[in-house]
């Protein structure tokens, strides 16, 4: 359901006011409770759909209903726990809205927010792994441009965060794949491939491209 410009503006202003007052908890936020109730309705609807493609389509339809609320929280929020914002983070990834995903990820990592328990991963681990897999799935043109920029946006936000070596290795691999497409990036690509192997010796599709790059430099 799309909002009129006036109602959308009011919702954003209300979200900003309430987020600014909710440094420790969102429990008393009437708008938050409304958005949470809407979210739970949408989650129930999604559970009734078996088609992954249809679920993604539904998420795309739902996301505009949360846009003004999330914008308000990001503008004036103080890092209070917020189930709505974190679920929107996941949905933006699911529909491959990486700009919207990173806007929330930046805020959530800064304030040490957590994903819903069912994800079983820290937020930093989730962001590193999902962005790396996203970049690796793109074509070469996308990897060399937007993919590399995305990885460089994520890296400083998650530097030093604890996560499985396999996840960090995947990030190094994604960096290497992108950098290897640039003449001036070959040396850095070799370094990332080597770091990926050091962290995860059985990682796939690393040894052969690493050997090819090293041969280029001889």
URGIFEN-V268352 format. One record per residue. N is the residue number from 0. SS is DSSP state (helix for helix, strand for strand, loop for the rest). PHI is phi in radians with two decimals (* if undefined). NEAR is the number of other C-alpha atoms within 10 Angstrom. Layout:
n: {N;N}
ss: {SS;SS}
phi: {PHI;PHI}
near: {NEAR;NEAR}
This chain:
n: {0;1;2;3;4;5;6;7;8;9;10;11;12;13;14;15;16;17;18;19;20;21;22;23;24;25;26;27;28;29;30;31;32;33;34;35;36;37;38;39;40;41;42;43;44;45;46;47;48;49;50;51;52;53;54;55;56;57;58;59;60;61;62;63;64;65;66;67;68;69;70;71;72;73;74;75;76;77;78;79;80;81;82;83;84;85;86;87;88;89;90;91;92;93;94;95;96;97;98;99;100;101;102;103;104;105;106;107;108;109;110;111;112;113;114;115;116;117;118;119;120;121;122;123;124;125;126;127;128;129;130;131;132;133;134;135;136;137;138;139;140;141;142;143;144;145;146;147;148;149;150;151;152;153;154;155;156;157;158;159;160;161;162;163;164;165;166;167;168;169;170;171;172;173;174;175;176;177;178;179;180;181;182;183;184;185;186;187;188;189;190;191;192;193;194;195;196;197;198;199;200;201;202;203;204;205;206;207;208;209;210;211;212;213;214;215;216;217}
ss: {loop;loop;loop;loop;helix;helix;helix;helix;helix;helix;helix;helix;helix;helix;helix;helix;helix;helix;helix;helix;loop;loop;loop;loop;loop;loop;loop;loop;loop;helix;helix;helix;helix;helix;helix;helix;helix;helix;helix;helix;helix;helix;helix;helix;helix;helix;helix;loop;loop;loop;loop;helix;helix;helix;helix;helix;helix;helix;helix;helix;helix;helix;helix;helix;helix;helix;helix;helix;helix;helix;helix;helix;helix;helix;helix;helix;loop;loop;loop;loop;loop;loop;helix;helix;helix;helix;helix;helix;helix;helix;helix;helix;helix;helix;loop;loop;loop;helix;helix;helix;helix;helix;helix;helix;helix;helix;helix;helix;helix;helix;loop;loop;loop;loop;loop;loop;helix;helix;helix;loop;loop;loop;helix;helix;helix;helix;helix;helix;helix;helix;helix;helix;helix;helix;helix;helix;loop;loop;loop;helix;helix;helix;helix;helix;helix;helix;helix;helix;helix;helix;helix;helix;helix;helix;helix;helix;helix;helix;loop;loop;loop;loop;loop;loop;helix;helix;helix;helix;helix;helix;helix;helix;helix;helix;helix;helix;helix;helix;helix;loop;loop;loop;helix;helix;helix;helix;helix;helix;helix;helix;helix;helix;helix;helix;helix;helix;helix;helix;helix;loop;loop;loop;loop;loop;loop;loop;helix;helix;helix;helix;helix;helix;helix;helix;helix;helix;loop;loop}
phi: {*;-1.45;-1.71;-1.18;-0.97;-1.16;-1.18;-1.08;-1.13;-1.09;-1.11;-1.11;-1.11;-1.14;-1.08;-1.09;-1.11;-1.25;-1.12;-1.14;-1.62;-1.99;-1.15;-1.89;-2.69;-1.82;-1.04;-1.62;-1.50;-1.14;-1.14;-1.01;-1.09;-1.13;-1.16;-1.14;-1.09;-1.10;-1.06;-1.12;-1.11;-1.13;-1.12;-1.12;-1.12;-1.14;-1.12;-1.48;-1.89;-1.55;-1.24;-1.12;-1.10;-1.17;-1.10;-1.12;-1.08;-1.14;-1.06;-1.08;-1.27;-1.33;-0.96;-1.04;-1.18;-1.90;-1.05;-1.19;-1.09;-1.11;-1.04;-1.14;-1.12;-1.16;-1.26;-2.24;-1.24;-2.07;1.49;-1.17;-1.00;-2.62;-1.11;-1.14;-1.05;-1.23;-1.24;-1.10;-0.92;-1.16;-1.13;-1.14;-1.15;-1.04;-1.64;1.06;-1.59;-1.28;-1.15;-1.13;-1.06;-1.25;-1.06;-1.31;-1.04;-1.03;-1.10;-1.17;-1.18;-1.03;-1.76;1.01;-1.39;-2.08;-1.29;-0.94;-0.98;-1.13;-1.36;1.11;-2.41;-1.22;-1.08;-1.06;-1.08;-1.04;-1.13;-1.10;-1.17;-1.22;-1.22;-1.12;-1.14;-1.06;-1.11;-1.11;-1.49;-1.45;-1.34;-1.07;-1.06;-1.20;-1.08;-1.22;-1.88;-1.15;-1.09;-1.14;-1.10;-1.12;-1.06;-1.25;-1.31;-1.28;-0.92;-1.21;-1.27;-2.05;-1.06;1.48;-1.25;-1.35;-2.85;-1.01;-1.01;-1.08;-1.24;-1.13;-1.09;-1.11;-1.13;-1.08;-1.08;-1.07;-1.01;-1.08;-1.04;-1.19;-1.21;-1.13;-1.44;-1.99;-0.97;-1.39;-1.81;-1.09;-1.06;-1.18;-1.08;-1.02;-1.06;-1.18;-1.07;-1.14;-1.18;-1.09;-1.15;-1.12;-1.41;-2.54;-1.02;-1.76;-1.05;-1.48;0.99;-2.20;-1.08;-1.19;-1.11;-1.12;-1.11;-1.12;-1.13;-1.15;-1.15;-1.07;-1.51;-1.53}
near: {8;10;12;9;9;8;12;17;15;14;21;20;19;20;26;21;17;21;28;18;17;20;13;11;13;18;12;11;17;13;16;21;14;10;18;16;13;16;19;12;11;14;13;11;12;17;9;9;12;9;10;10;9;12;18;17;13;17;19;17;12;18;15;13;17;18;16;22;26;23;19;21;26;21;17;17;21;17;21;20;20;22;18;19;24;20;14;21;22;19;20;20;18;17;16;15;13;18;12;15;21;19;13;22;24;17;18;23;16;13;14;14;19;17;21;15;8;6;10;10;15;17;22;25;17;18;23;23;19;17;23;25;16;17;23;20;13;13;10;14;11;14;23;19;12;15;25;20;13;19;20;12;13;20;15;9;17;18;11;9;13;11;17;13;13;17;20;22;24;27;27;24;28;26;30;27;28;25;22;21;15;12;8;10;15;21;16;14;25;25;15;25;27;20;19;27;20;13;17;17;14;12;15;11;11;19;15;10;16;22;12;11;16;13;9;9;8;5}
